[in-house]
Amino acid sequence: MTAKKKEEILPKKEDKELKEHKEPVKAYLSKERVLTESSDNARELYNQSRYGELLDDGRVQLSLIESLYLLEKKRAIIHDSRNKPIDFETFLKKAQKIEPNFWVRYCVYRDIRNRGYIIKTALKFGADFRIYDRGVKPGEDHARWVVFPVHEGSTLTWYEFAAKNRVAHSTKKRLLLGIVDSEMDVTYYECRWLRP
C-alpha cells in the first residue's frame, strides 16, 4: 500500500453547483431523517447533484450527513418538530447522538463533495460511502471507489483491513481509506490487490 497525495487520487475541483447559489431548500428533521418540502428547488438539488433520495410525492429524503453539508453550505434550512430553524452546531450534536463516528464520516464526506464528486452511502456494499467519477451520477454508471473514514488515532486490525479490501474487490471498486487527522484534514490511501 502506498500513500498517494489526495490530489492524485481525488483532484480538487471548484464546486460549480455551490457557486450558483440558489434559494435554500426548506427541510424538516424527523427523528433520524430529514425530509425536504416538495419544491422545484429540492428536486433540482437531487437531479443536478444527487443529494438524497427522491420520493414519489416530490420530496427528497436526505441523510444526516447530506443535511449537515447542505446546512453548512447554506443550501438548506432545516427545521425541528416545532418548526424552528436548527443551526449547524445543534444539528451536529443531534446527529452525533444518532450515528457513531459521525464527525469523522462527515469530514470525509465534506472533503469529497468539495472536490466535486458525488458521494453516497454504501451500506449495501458493507462500506461507509461510495464515490462516483466526476460527471457520473448514480444510476448512470457504477461507483469507482468505496470509502472507509477512519480517525488517525483509531486502530485497524489486519482482519478489519482485509475485510474492507475484500468488500472493495468483490464489488469491483477501489478501496479508499480516508484518514482524518486532529485538524480535520483528510488523507486518502488507495489500496489494491496485487497478484505476484
C-alpha positions as MATLAB code, in Angstrom:
seq = 'MTAKKKEEILPKKEDKELKEHKEPVKAYLSKERVLTESSDNARELYNQSRYGELLDDGRVQLSLIESLYLLEKKRAIIHDSRNKPIDFETFLKKAQKIEPNFWVRYCVYRDIRNRGYIIKTALKFGADFRIYDRGVKPGEDHARWVVFPVHEGSTLTWYEFAAKNRVAHSTKKRLLLGIVDSEMDVTYYECRWLRP';
ca = [
       0.000    0.000    0.000;
       1.425    3.301   -0.982;
       0.333    6.705    0.154;
      -0.691    8.944   -2.691;
      -1.295   12.627   -2.398;
      -5.015   13.160   -2.165;
      -4.894   15.372   -5.258;
      -3.615   12.380   -7.279;
      -6.482   10.150   -6.187;
      -9.232   12.753   -5.918;
      -8.090   16.016   -7.507;
      -9.708   19.214   -6.261;
     -12.282   20.995   -8.318;
     -14.220   24.100   -7.501;
     -17.798   23.177   -6.701;
     -19.702   24.887   -9.509;
     -23.097   23.975   -8.072;
     -22.389   25.858   -4.861;
     -21.227   28.944   -6.732;
     -24.623   29.125   -8.396;
     -26.201   29.792   -5.020;
     -29.944   29.474   -5.123;
     -32.597   29.918   -2.502;
     -32.122   27.358    0.282;
     -34.312   24.277    0.340;
     -36.649   24.059    3.326;
     -36.441   20.750    5.192;
     -37.582   19.142    8.442;
     -35.717   16.903   10.873;
     -37.836   13.974   11.970;
     -36.056   11.511   14.276;
     -33.237   10.061   12.126;
     -34.085   11.563    8.753;
     -34.547   14.872    7.042;
     -37.306   15.491    4.509;
     -37.478   18.485    2.214;
     -40.641   20.196    1.137;
     -41.960   19.195   -2.253;
     -40.465   22.004   -4.332;
     -38.652   22.621   -7.590;
     -35.515   23.610   -5.626;
     -35.493   20.278   -3.763;
     -35.970   18.249   -6.947;
     -33.277   20.297   -8.687;
     -30.877   19.618   -5.803;
     -31.493   15.906   -6.339;
     -31.433   15.965  -10.143;
     -28.254   18.018  -10.510;
     -26.150   16.765   -7.609;
     -27.911   13.616   -6.386;
     -28.362   14.751   -2.814;
     -30.721   12.351   -1.018;
     -33.374   10.074   -2.452;
     -36.306   11.398   -4.470;
     -39.639   10.220   -3.047;
     -42.840    9.632   -5.004;
     -44.503   12.720   -3.512;
     -41.754   15.034   -4.859;
     -39.917   15.459   -1.555;
     -36.285   14.478   -1.089;
     -35.158   12.377    1.863;
     -31.665   13.387    2.973;
     -29.218   11.531    5.177;
     -27.967   13.324    8.274;
     -24.545   13.810    6.669;
     -26.012   15.272    3.468;
     -28.245   17.520    5.559;
     -25.368   18.886    7.629;
     -23.353   19.567    4.487;
     -26.254   21.432    2.858;
     -26.810   23.337    6.110;
     -23.124   24.323    6.238;
     -23.200   25.453    2.594;
     -26.436   27.384    3.216;
     -28.251   25.315    0.602;
     -30.830   24.101    3.149;
     -32.710   25.466    6.136;
     -33.633   22.627    8.469;
     -36.446   22.957   10.988;
     -37.147   20.923   14.116;
     -40.510   19.446   15.142;
     -41.577   22.868   16.498;
     -40.854   24.448   13.095;
     -37.828   26.364   14.425;
     -34.659   26.547   12.298;
     -31.757   24.432   13.561;
     -28.231   25.847   13.395;
     -25.124   23.875   12.392;
     -23.903   23.151   15.948;
     -27.311   21.974   17.201;
     -27.803   19.714   14.185;
     -24.301   18.297   14.611;
     -24.962   17.433   18.283;
     -28.225   15.678   17.380;
     -26.557   13.713   14.569;
     -23.647   12.643   16.794;
     -26.124   11.124   19.272;
     -27.758    9.124   16.477;
     -24.781    7.971   14.390;
     -21.491    6.687   15.776;
     -18.319    8.188   14.318;
     -20.443   10.937   12.697;
     -17.868   13.744   12.724;
     -15.105   11.635   11.133;
     -17.534   10.420    8.469;
     -18.717   13.989    7.882;
     -15.150   15.268    7.400;
     -14.575   12.712    4.634;
     -17.998   13.388    3.061;
     -17.404   17.150    3.043;
     -13.911   16.793    1.563;
     -15.136   14.539   -1.259;
     -18.123   16.803   -2.058;
     -15.903   19.884   -2.014;
     -13.757   18.177   -4.649;
     -16.790   17.929   -6.947;
     -17.577   14.212   -6.624;
     -20.939   12.627   -5.880;
     -20.689   10.558   -2.716;
     -23.486    8.316   -1.450;
     -23.884    5.819    1.373;
     -22.672    2.292    0.653;
     -24.297    0.239    3.383;
     -25.421   -2.467    0.957;
     -21.771   -2.874   -0.087;
     -20.609   -3.082    3.527;
     -18.812    0.286    3.352;
     -19.496    3.806    4.600;
     -19.600    5.571    1.224;
     -19.275    5.034   -2.492;
     -17.829    7.690   -4.814;
     -18.651    8.240   -8.464;
     -16.278    9.650  -11.065;
     -16.832   13.295  -11.930;
     -19.734   13.762  -14.306;
     -21.215   10.366  -13.429;
     -24.484   10.196  -11.499;
     -25.746    7.160   -9.584;
     -27.795    5.010  -11.922;
     -25.809    6.096  -14.993;
     -22.744    4.028  -14.129;
     -21.168    2.239  -11.172;
     -19.238    3.921   -8.381;
     -15.475    3.856   -8.739;
     -14.478    3.734   -5.054;
     -15.765    2.581   -1.687;
     -14.563    4.702    1.210;
     -13.965    3.917    4.864;
     -13.449    7.009    7.069;
     -11.015    6.401    9.931;
      -9.681    8.754   12.609;
      -5.880    8.860   12.729;
      -5.916    7.823   16.402;
      -8.022    4.708   15.923;
      -6.649    1.241   15.295;
      -7.457   -1.134   12.480;
      -6.607   -4.825   12.775;
      -5.333   -6.807    9.800;
      -8.621   -8.725    9.816;
     -10.610   -5.482    9.566;
      -8.300   -4.205    6.835;
      -8.588   -7.471    4.888;
     -12.397   -7.382    5.241;
     -12.530   -3.825    3.853;
     -10.252   -4.800    0.989;
     -12.389   -7.857    0.249;
     -15.548   -5.715    0.155;
     -13.968   -3.388   -2.413;
     -12.593   -6.252   -4.501;
     -15.859   -8.218   -4.518;
     -17.866   -5.143   -5.598;
     -15.270   -4.290   -8.299;
     -14.474   -0.948   -6.737;
     -11.273    0.630   -5.487;
     -10.735    0.879   -1.746;
     -10.032    4.287   -0.227;
      -9.217    4.786    3.419;
      -9.979    8.388    4.382;
      -7.760    9.164    7.376;
      -8.979   12.198    9.337;
      -6.353   13.937   11.472;
      -6.811   16.128   14.542;
      -7.046   19.251   12.352;
      -9.872   17.631   10.353;
      -7.740   17.299    7.216;
      -8.272   14.113    5.230;
      -5.542   11.996    3.632;
      -6.556    9.175    1.317;
      -4.860    5.825    0.889;
      -5.919    3.756   -2.095;
      -5.436    0.019   -1.622;
      -5.485   -2.647   -4.326;
      -4.997   -6.375   -4.638;
      -1.801   -7.390   -6.429;
      -1.017  -10.791   -7.854;
       2.693  -11.701   -7.680;
];
